Amino acid sequence: MTRATVSEKGQVTIPKTLRDRLALRPGTVLEFEAIEGRLVAIKADVGHDPVLAVTGVVSGAVHTDEYIEETRGPAE
């Protein structure tokens, strides 16, 4: 078991080994519950990531250099 100390502001640092194992990244939202005298943190389901939702939806994508040449003309 890993330990952490509660600061004067009520903050706790989650040990890196646990952050890595649970894929906790900056911005991850956690929900807290007290269950049978234990503090339990659960990753909140805050919906889908709008960027990930559209990743890969464009078919027939053009390479950036081709697009620039198409819109601006050949490089001189």
C-alpha positions as CSV (number, residue, x, y, z in Angstrom):
1,M,0.0,0.0,0.0
2,T,1.2,3.5,-0.8
3,R,0.8,6.4,1.6
4,A,0.2,10.1,1.0
5,T,-0.2,12.9,3.5
6,V,-3.1,15.4,3.5
7,S,-1.8,19.0,3.3
8,E,-3.2,21.9,5.3
9,K,-5.4,22.8,2.3
10,G,-6.8,19.2,2.2
11,Q,-4.7,18.3,-0.9
12,V,-3.2,14.9,-1.5
13,T,-0.7,13.9,-4.2
14,I,-1.5,10.7,-5.8
15,P,1.7,8.6,-6.1
16,K,3.1,8.4,-9.7
17,T,2.9,4.6,-9.8
18,L,-0.8,4.8,-9.2
19,R,-1.3,7.7,-11.6
20,D,0.5,5.7,-14.3
21,R,-1.3,2.5,-13.6
22,L,-4.7,4.2,-13.6
23,A,-3.9,6.6,-16.5
24,L,-4.7,9.6,-14.4
25,R,-3.5,12.7,-16.4
26,P,-3.8,16.4,-15.7
27,G,-7.4,17.3,-16.1
28,T,-8.8,13.9,-15.1
29,V,-11.9,14.4,-13.0
30,L,-12.3,12.3,-10.0
31,E,-15.5,11.7,-7.9
32,F,-15.0,10.9,-4.2
33,E,-17.2,8.8,-2.0
34,A,-16.9,7.5,1.6
35,I,-17.7,3.8,1.6
36,E,-17.5,1.8,4.8
37,G,-15.0,4.3,6.3
38,R,-12.8,4.4,3.2
39,L,-12.2,7.3,0.8
40,V,-12.8,6.0,-2.7
41,A,-11.9,8.0,-5.8
42,I,-13.5,7.1,-9.1
43,K,-12.8,8.5,-12.6
44,A,-15.8,10.6,-13.5
45,D,-17.5,10.0,-16.8
46,V,-17.5,13.6,-18.1
47,G,-18.6,12.7,-21.6
48,H,-16.5,12.2,-24.7
49,D,-13.5,14.2,-25.8
50,P,-14.7,16.3,-28.8
51,V,-11.3,16.0,-30.5
52,L,-11.2,12.2,-30.2
53,A,-14.8,12.1,-31.4
54,V,-13.8,13.5,-34.8
55,T,-10.4,11.8,-35.1
56,G,-10.3,9.8,-38.3
57,V,-13.6,10.9,-39.8
58,V,-12.1,12.6,-42.8
59,S,-11.6,10.3,-45.7
60,G,-9.3,11.0,-48.6
61,A,-7.2,13.4,-46.6
62,V,-4.6,15.4,-48.4
63,H,-1.0,15.7,-47.2
64,T,-0.3,19.2,-45.8
65,D,2.3,20.1,-48.5
66,E,-0.2,19.0,-51.3
67,Y,-2.9,21.2,-49.8
68,I,-0.7,24.2,-49.5
69,E,0.5,23.8,-53.1
70,E,-3.1,23.4,-54.2
71,T,-4.3,26.6,-52.5
72,R,-1.2,28.8,-53.0
73,G,0.4,27.4,-56.1
74,P,3.8,25.8,-56.5
75,A,6.6,27.0,-54.3
76,E,9.2,29.1,-56.1
